[in-house]
Amino acid sequence: MAPQTHKAVATTALGVFDEIDVETDIPKAGEVLLKVEYASMIAFDTYQTDLGYVVEQYPNILGFNASGIVAAVGPNVDSLKVGDRITAFTYLSNKQRGMQRYCVQPISVCAKIPDSLSLAAAATIPDNFVTAYRAIFFDVGLPIPKSYTGDDTPALVDSPILIWGGGATSAQYQIQVLRAAGYRRIFTTASASHHEYLKSLGASDVFDYRSPTLATEIIEAAGGKRIERVVDCISAEKTITAIAEFIDPNGILAILLPYKRGDNVRAAGDTSAMSWELWPEAPIPATVAVKGVRAFKYQDFEYLKENLLPKILPEMLEKNVIQPNRVKLLDQGTFQERVAVGLELLRKNGVHGEKIIVKVEH
Ligand SMILES: NC(=O)c1ccc[n+]([C@@H]2O[C@H](COP(=O)([O-])OP(=O)(O)OC[C@H]3O[C@@H](n4cnc5c(N)ncnc54)[C@H](OP(=O)(O)O)[C@@H]3O)[C@@H](O)[C@H]2O)c1
């Protein structure tokens, strides 16, 4: 039996966060009640806590991914049952966020996970997996694959696609989703410490993004041609500037919004350092098709809602064609203290190739 109230960690005012008691909801038709064991922390949690970015009301519960056990199901739910282990994209509303002991989710944002996958690792997946799938097949516009075994030979198999920022956890899913769809020329930029790992995920060519000859190296590896398809997983002023040096003028550039001033996953300063559109002075030729990726629009796409988390992700996990991110587990101290450590790591851009996962208990 679920309790009537439970603990959550939420921002209660700009820059202030606390452990609070919230009412436990009852799942309606097509929904499940998730008993959360682990929740992730991402850059967006700091935008909300520190800048009040896209905060509609306080208290504002944190956590855009959560994993745990189905504690109850609403009417008309056949695909999940009490006791199932799931991971969920807990972005839909303040009340549904993951940094709390219980939350109600529609089955469209839930994925059943195999027994071999730990719940902590499973909490790294949904937001970035959704982002990758959306960026590649909806924004860049490559065809939706018929299978995800890596054996298909898609039409553009020989055309390189570049994922900027392979050290970022979101980029690691972009590489894996492309590989699972059969693409073989997957270029990425990352610090040298990530290179071997990114190759193991499916990258064909890995470049150090700090190299002074980066654009030349990329164009050479592409056989002397500029790159037609690029996904920028950092989407900052300086990454866009670097991409301008090797993108084809008639190419497609997908950027993971928000676009940020500076050179990192988290912009320094206030909300004016972030934008939903490229700033006019960005040096990308006007002929490049710039697509803003928004994982938070997941529910707007009927195909994604019906298939991506309920069907495609469980199949890929079962077949072992996609690996979770490596986990930076925060399980010491109180629930609130763990969140405090996570926020501080994110503020300092101090996470490299790992996803911050908080054990949710108090
Ligand atoms: N709109 C959307 O749907 C959506 C979805 C997901 C994420 N995002 C945004 O995308 C960004 C990445 O998120 P994330 O969770 O993947 O980040 P993350 O895992 O925290 O990324 C950390 C990594 O970023 C890399 N990095 C930092 N600056 C870089 C640069 N200038 N060039 C290349 N790599 C750089 C670092 O790689 P090294 O270790 O190699 O230095 C570091 O390991 C965030 O701003 C987030 O808000 C948007």
The ligand as a Gaussian input file, in Angstrom:
#p B3LYP/6-31G(d) Opt

LIG

0 1
 N       16.941000      20.147000     -25.520000
 C       17.030000      18.907000     -25.133000
 O       16.163000      18.093000     -25.458000
 C       18.195000      18.464000     -24.298000
 C       18.274000      17.138000     -23.862000
 C       19.413000      16.728000     -23.151000
 C       20.421000      17.648000     -22.873000
 N       20.273000      18.941000     -23.287000
 C       21.345000      19.932000     -23.035000
 O       22.530000      19.410000     -23.630000
 C       23.670000      19.728000     -22.851000
 C       24.414000      18.434000     -22.512000
 O       23.693000      17.702000     -21.539000
 P       24.317000      16.364000     -20.941000
 O       23.393000      15.948000     -19.839000
 O       24.632000      15.417000     -22.004000
 O       25.669000      16.937000     -20.325000
 P       26.797000      16.210000     -19.461000
 O       26.684000      14.747000     -19.545000
 O       26.811000      16.832000     -18.108000
 O       28.092000      16.712000     -20.266000
 C       29.351000      16.795000     -19.660000
 C       30.395000      16.688000     -20.753000
 O       30.316000      17.797000     -21.644000
 C       31.517000      17.834000     -22.355000
 N       31.806000      19.203000     -22.808000
 C       31.729000      20.342000     -22.095000
 N       32.086000      21.395000     -22.871000
 C       32.402000      20.904000     -24.088000
 C       32.818000      21.483000     -25.306000
 N       33.004000      22.788000     -25.419000
 N       33.017000      20.666000     -26.371000
 C       32.839000      19.330000     -26.265000
 N       32.444000      18.711000     -25.134000
 C       32.237000      19.489000     -24.060000
 C       32.584000      17.392000     -21.385000
 O       33.341000      16.496000     -22.150000
 P       34.902000      16.238000     -21.905000
 O       34.946000      15.382000     -20.678000
 O       35.301000      15.557000     -23.180000
 O       35.540000      17.584000     -21.726000
 C       31.812000      16.695000     -20.252000
 O       32.242000      15.383000     -20.018000
 C       23.151000      20.491000     -21.629000
 O       23.294000      21.867000     -21.845000
 C       21.670000      20.117000     -21.555000
 O       20.903000      21.111000     -20.952000
 C       19.196000      19.367000     -23.990000

